[in-house]
Amino acid sequence: MTRAAVLGSPIAHSLSPHLHRAAYEALGLYDWKYESFECDEAALPGLLDGLGPGWAGLSLTMPLKRAVLPLLDTVSDLAVEVGGANTVIFSEGGRHGDNTDVYGIVAALTEAGIRPPRGATILGGGATAASTLAALRELGLSQATLVVRDPARAGETARVAERLGTALSVRTFEELESVLDVDLVVSTLPSGAADGFAGRLAGVPALFDVVYAPWPTRLASAVEAAGGIVVGGFPMLLHQAVRQVEMMTGRTDVPVEAMRAAGKAEIVRRAAPG
Ligand code: SKM
């Protein structure tokens, strides 16, 4: 049996098992198994050391993407640039870290027809904001505004911007109104945290809200009702998982639509009463 899993804390909500298992089934990889394990930064070194043979790879989510870097044998240039790996691939060469979030964001925005030529404002300053900066650079944008609660804590993301060559201005939420004349607003805030800004952000032309459940968020509904384009977190999650399956299995015929259908079905199942 070949094994893979998603690690993080909390992890119960993760849709990754549903996405990856749908891919294994459609690819005929019947002896592949994908699980989820609750794991925080403190438990990560021991968990990695304890994995036996037969492991193909891991997906990593909060709070492990930065913490894993010193535990790897090799790290892709992109993961170094954005300061975080959400993927570990095991091979004879050891543990290799990579980042598929950037690919997921580019694919989700492209699929929705969004190309931000003039500027983007990103709410939140964590690992997803860093991946967003790299994705926007890939789409041709090398200047952005970061809106955070405490600019003193945006240091790591500001260093990522420096490495990417992106001109970054950092603002606080009190200054939000002054940075909304952009083609795209990206909210990397956790579920519920952006609800309070729904009124002020309603008029933006396009919103990418990384939350995927519960969906739509109040913010997404407000932007959509005002005629803006809205992209949710599910397409990003889907496309980063597609890339992970490619990297873990070595297959190039990964069934995007089977994975999309499985993920959507699980979201609907969870939203159903009872
Ligand atoms: O980067 C991804 C990660 O690979 C898996 C995940 C999840 O299972 O919720 C979320 C993102 O952080």
Boltz pocket constraint, residues with backbone or C-beta under 6 A from the ligand:
constraints:
  - pocket:
      binder: B
      contacts: [[A, 6], [A, 13], [A, 14], [A, 15], [A, 16], [A, 59], [A, 60], [A, 61], [A, 62], [A, 86], [A, 87], [A, 101], [A, 237], [A, 240]]
      max_distance: 6.0
